[in-house]
Amino acid sequence: MLQLSGALLNKPVLSLRSGNPVAWVVAPLINPNSLKIEGFYCEDSFDKNQLILLYQDIRELSQQGFIVNDHDALSTPEDLVRLKRVIEQHFELMKKPVETTSKDKVGKVSDYAVETTTMYIQKLYVSQSILKSLAGGSLSVDRSQIVEITNKRIIIQDILKGTPSPATASVA
């Protein structure tokens, strides 16, 4: 099921064992190479430290929050050796500029949709400049249209600018 990014943030992490919140989700940990949410940065309810909840440790994602077995599902960033490079990149998707391969500026990422079973980001929602948004509104970009992701921008395939209508030949 697809969920918008806002539906995944500022939710409690609930322990099945105690039935209480053990942390609060603050931000996603996004791998820019695969556009996958590897986990979530969380604020510990007990000592306010920053911990990471890996997506595979989430038992269920409900309206109430993220359900995990216990507080032990949360890890410190230092413990996650496999994700060290991803953590160090501090990749932020929101407000990242989007351009086409022909260097046309499209806009900035305003939201994204995540497939909650795999945690892959499937769609990017790009808000355009005021002038462009009056003419065409916002833009939805599928993950298959993304060509390259860098720390500074996202490059997508060229957008069809409309197909010219076939010219009618007139006989004179």
ZAVO-603350 format. One line per 10 residues: number of its first residue (from 1); their letters; for each residue x, y, z of N, C-alpha, C. Coordinates in steps of 0.05 Angstrom, whole numbers, plus 5000, padded with zeros to 4 digits. Layout:
BEGIN
NUM	a	X,Y,Z,X,Y,Z,X,Y,Z ~ ...
This chain:
BEGIN
1	mlqlsgalln	5017,4977,5000,5000,5000,5000,5018,5025,5000 ~ 5011,5044,4984,5026,5069,4983,5017,5088,5005 ~ 5037,5101,5018,5032,5121,5039,5049,5145,5032 ~ 5038,5169,5037,5053,5193,5034,5072,5196,5057 ~ 5093,5211,5053,5114,5213,5074,5104,5224,5100 ~ 5085,5243,5099,5074,5254,5124,5060,5234,5141 ~ 5050,5213,5129,5036,5192,5145,5055,5175,5160 ~ 5081,5177,5154,5101,5160,5167,5117,5174,5189 ~ 5114,5200,5190,5131,5216,5209,5115,5225,5233 ~ 5129,5231,5254,5117,5240,5280,5097,5221,5291
11	kpvlslrsgn	5104,5195,5289,5087,5174,5300,5102,5160,5322 ~ 5088,5149,5341,5101,5134,5363,5111,5107,5354 ~ 5132,5097,5366,5141,5070,5363,5131,5055,5387 ~ 5112,5036,5383,5098,5023,5405,5110,4995,5410 ~ 5115,4989,5435,5125,4963,5442,5102,4943,5447 ~ 5104,4920,5434,5085,4899,5439,5087,4888,5468 ~ 5111,4887,5478,5116,4876,5505,5103,4894,5526 ~ 5108,4920,5525,5099,4938,5546,5073,4952,5539 ~ 5067,4955,5513,5043,4969,5504,5046,4999,5505 ~ 5070,5009,5510,5075,5038,5512,5093,5047,5490
21	pvawvvapli	5093,5073,5484,5112,5084,5465,5140,5083,5476 ~ 5159,5073,5459,5187,5072,5468,5203,5093,5453 ~ 5192,5105,5432,5206,5125,5417,5186,5139,5398 ~ 5195,5161,5385,5179,5176,5366,5195,5178,5340 ~ 5182,5172,5318,5195,5174,5291,5198,5203,5284 ~ 5223,5210,5276,5229,5238,5270,5233,5242,5240 ~ 5249,5224,5228,5256,5228,5199,5263,5201,5187 ~ 5260,5198,5161,5268,5173,5148,5298,5172,5143 ~ 5309,5148,5142,5336,5143,5134,5335,5132,5105 ~ 5340,5149,5085,5336,5141,5057,5363,5134,5045
31	npnslkiegf	5364,5112,5031,5387,5104,5015,5384,5116,4988 ~ 5401,5136,4980,5397,5149,4954,5404,5131,4930 ~ 5419,5110,4935,5426,5092,4913,5402,5075,4903 ~ 5385,5068,4922,5362,5051,4915,5335,5064,4919 ~ 5336,5088,4931,5311,5103,4938,5294,5086,4956 ~ 5307,5074,4976,5293,5057,4995,5296,5069,5023 ~ 5275,5067,5039,5277,5076,5066,5288,5052,5082 ~ 5312,5055,5091,5326,5033,5106,5316,5032,5135 ~ 5307,5055,5145,5298,5056,5172,5288,5084,5178 ~ 5284,5089,5204,5274,5115,5213,5291,5125,5236
41	ycedsfdknq	5298,5151,5235,5311,5163,5258,5289,5167,5279 ~ 5294,5160,5304,5275,5162,5325,5287,5176,5350 ~ 5270,5188,5365,5278,5200,5390,5268,5181,5412 ~ 5287,5172,5428,5282,5153,5449,5263,5166,5470 ~ 5242,5153,5479,5224,5164,5499,5236,5166,5526 ~ 5257,5150,5532,5268,5149,5558,5290,5169,5563 ~ 5310,5170,5545,5332,5188,5549,5337,5208,5527 ~ 5318,5210,5508,5318,5230,5486,5342,5227,5467 ~ 5356,5204,5467,5377,5199,5448,5366,5193,5420 ~ 5383,5198,5400,5374,5191,5373,5381,5162,5367
51	lillyqdire	5361,5147,5360,5364,5119,5353,5353,5114,5325 ~ 5358,5090,5314,5348,5084,5288,5331,5058,5290 ~ 5308,5059,5278,5290,5036,5276,5293,5026,5247 ~ 5304,5002,5244,5306,4990,5217,5279,4981,5208 ~ 5274,4983,5182,5248,4976,5171,5241,4947,5176 ~ 5261,4929,5176,5255,4900,5180,5247,4894,5209 ~ 5252,4912,5227,5245,4908,5255,5216,4918,5261 ~ 5203,4929,5241,5175,4938,5245,5157,4915,5241 ~ 5142,4908,5262,5123,4885,5260,5098,4893,5244 ~ 5089,4918,5249,5065,4927,5236,5065,4958,5236
61	lsqqgfivnd	5053,4968,5215,5050,4997,5212,5020,5003,5213 ~ 5011,5016,5235,4983,5020,5239,4977,5050,5241 ~ 4952,5056,5244,4943,5084,5248,4955,5096,5274 ~ 4959,5079,5294,4969,5087,5320,4999,5092,5319 ~ 5014,5079,5301,5043,5082,5300,5057,5057,5290 ~ 5083,5056,5294,5100,5034,5287,5100,5014,5310 ~ 5094,4989,5304,5093,4969,5325,5118,4951,5323 ~ 5132,4949,5345,5157,4933,5346,5154,4914,5370 ~ 5173,4895,5372,5172,4876,5394,5177,4890,5421 ~ 5199,4905,5422,5207,4919,5446,5227,4941,5440
71	hdalstpedl	5236,4954,5460,5256,4976,5458,5282,4966,5445 ~ 5287,4940,5447,5311,4929,5435,5312,4930,5405 ~ 5290,4936,5392,5289,4939,5363,5303,4964,5353 ~ 5307,4983,5371,5320,5008,5364,5351,5005,5367 ~ 5366,5017,5349,5395,5014,5349,5408,5042,5349 ~ 5432,5044,5359,5447,5068,5357,5459,5069,5329 ~ 5464,5093,5318,5476,5094,5291,5503,5080,5289 ~ 5518,5081,5311,5545,5068,5311,5543,5038,5308 ~ 5521,5026,5317,5518,4997,5315,5511,4987,5287 ~ 5503,5005,5270,5494,4997,5243,5516,5000,5223
81	vrlkrvieqh	5535,4982,5223,5559,4983,5207,5551,4981,5177 ~ 5533,4964,5170,5524,4961,5142,5513,4986,5130 ~ 5501,5003,5147,5489,5028,5137,5506,5053,5142 ~ 5531,5048,5149,5548,5071,5157,5549,5092,5135 ~ 5554,5084,5110,5555,5104,5088,5529,5119,5084 ~ 5507,5105,5086,5481,5117,5082,5476,5138,5104 ~ 5483,5130,5129,5479,5148,5151,5496,5173,5149 ~ 5521,5169,5140,5540,5192,5137,5532,5211,5115 ~ 5517,5202,5095,5509,5220,5073,5488,5240,5082 ~ 5472,5234,5102,5451,5252,5111,5433,5260,5088
91	felmkkpvet	5425,5241,5072,5410,5247,5048,5382,5256,5055 ~ 5374,5279,5044,5348,5291,5049,5334,5293,5022 ~ 5310,5282,5020,5296,5282,4995,5278,5306,4991 ~ 5265,5315,5013,5247,5338,5011,5262,5363,5003 ~ 5249,5378,4985,5260,5404,4975,5284,5401,4957 ~ 5290,5376,4949,5313,5372,4930,5304,5381,4902 ~ 5321,5397,4888,5314,5406,4861,5312,5382,4842 ~ 5293,5384,4823,5289,5364,4803,5294,5377,4775 ~ 5311,5364,4759,5317,5373,4732,5313,5350,4713 ~ 5310,5357,4687,5309,5337,4666,5337,5332,4656
101	tskdkvgkvs	5340,5312,4639,5367,5306,4628,5376,5328,4609 ~ 5358,5344,4599,5366,5367,4582,5369,5392,4598 ~ 5372,5390,4624,5378,5412,4643,5355,5431,4647 ~ 5330,5423,4641,5307,5440,4647,5300,5437,4676 ~ 5297,5459,4690,5289,5458,4718,5259,5452,4720 ~ 5252,5432,4735,5224,5423,4738,5212,5435,4763 ~ 5226,5434,4785,5216,5443,4811,5231,5430,4834 ~ 5218,5428,4857,5230,5415,4880,5211,5394,4891 ~ 5222,5373,4903,5207,5352,4915,5191,5363,4939 ~ 5164,5360,4937,5147,5369,4959,5136,5346,4976
111	dyavetttmy	5136,5322,4964,5126,5299,4979,5135,5274,4963 ~ 5131,5250,4975,5136,5225,4962,5118,5204,4973 ~ 5114,5183,4956,5097,5160,4965,5114,5136,4968 ~ 5110,5121,4989,5126,5098,4997,5108,5073,4996 ~ 5118,5052,4984,5105,5025,4985,5112,5014,5012 ~ 5093,5011,5031,5099,5005,5058,5108,4976,5063 ~ 5103,4958,5044,5113,4930,5049,5142,4928,5042 ~ 5152,4943,5022,5180,4941,5014,5196,4965,5023 ~ 5183,4987,5030,5195,5013,5037,5210,5026,5014 ~ 5204,5019,4989,5215,5033,4966,5198,5058,4960
121	iqklyvsqsi	5211,5080,4954,5197,5104,4946,5189,5100,4917 ~ 5163,5101,4912,5152,5096,4886,5147,5121,4869 ~ 5139,5142,4882,5132,5167,4868,5143,5191,4883 ~ 5152,5211,4867,5160,5237,4877,5139,5257,4868 ~ 5131,5275,4886,5113,5296,4879,5129,5322,4878 ~ 5130,5335,4855,5147,5358,4851,5129,5383,4849 ~ 5136,5402,4866,5121,5428,4864,5138,5446,4845 ~ 5124,5458,4827,5137,5475,4807,5136,5504,4816 ~ 5151,5520,4801,5151,5549,4807,5122,5560,4804 ~ 5117,5583,4815,5090,5595,4814,5081,5598,4785
131	lkslaggsls	5098,5607,4767,5091,5611,4739,5083,5585,4726 ~ 5099,5564,4730,5094,5537,4718,5069,5525,4731 ~ 5065,5528,4757,5043,5516,4770,5016,5527,4761 ~ 5016,5553,4753,4991,5565,4742,4984,5552,4716 ~ 5005,5545,4701,5000,5533,4674,4994,5503,4676 ~ 5008,5489,4694,5006,5460,4693,5002,5446,4720 ~ 5003,5460,4742,5000,5447,4768,5025,5432,4777 ~ 5022,5414,4796,5045,5398,4806,5050,5374,4788 ~ 5072,5361,4793,5081,5340,4776,5086,5315,4792 ~ 5078,5292,4782,5083,5266,4795,5104,5252,4779
141	vdrsqiveit	5126,5243,4792,5147,5229,4778,5149,5201,4789 ~ 5147,5181,4771,5150,5153,4779,5179,5146,4782 ~ 5186,5127,4799,5214,5120,4803,5228,5110,4778 ~ 5212,5100,4759,5224,5090,4733,5233,5114,4716 ~ 5224,5138,4721,5232,5161,4706,5257,5174,4716 ~ 5267,5166,4739,5290,5178,4752,5315,5166,4738 ~ 5333,5185,4729,5357,5177,4716,5381,5176,4735 ~ 5382,5197,4752,5405,5199,4771,5396,5215,4796 ~ 5408,5207,4818,5403,5222,4843,5431,5229,4855 ~ 5434,5255,4859,5459,5265,4871,5452,5279,4897
151	nkriiiqdil	5472,5289,4912,5467,5303,4936,5454,5331,4930 ~ 5458,5341,4906,5448,5367,4899,5422,5367,4884 ~ 5416,5346,4868,5392,5347,4851,5384,5319,4843 ~ 5360,5317,4833,5349,5292,4821,5345,5298,4792 ~ 5355,5280,4775,5353,5283,4746,5333,5262,4736 ~ 5313,5272,4721,5293,5254,4710,5294,5255,4680 ~ 5279,5236,4667,5277,5236,4638,5263,5261,4629 ~ 5268,5269,4604,5255,5292,4593,5225,5288,4593 ~ 5211,5309,4600,5182,5308,4601,5171,5315,4573 ~ 5151,5300,4565,5138,5306,4539,5125,5334,4541
161	kgtpspatas	5132,5351,4523,5121,5378,4524,5097,5381,4506 ~ 5085,5359,4499,5062,5360,4481,5071,5352,4453 ~ 5054,5337,4440,5062,5329,4413,5049,5348,4393 ~ 5064,5356,4373,5052,5374,4354,5031,5360,4337 ~ 5010,5375,4331,4989,5362,4315,4998,5361,4286 ~ 4990,5340,4272,4999,5338,4244,4988,5361,4227 ~ 5006,5372,4211,4998,5394,4194,4979,5385,4172 ~ 4960,5401,4167,4941,5395,4146,4951,5407,4120 ~ 4952,5392,4100,4962,5402,4074,4939,5415,4059 ~ 4945,5438,4049,4925,5451,4033,4933,5451,4004
171	va	4915,5446,3987,4921,5445,3959,4915,5473,3947 ~ 4934,5484,3934,4929,5511,3922,4928,5510,3893
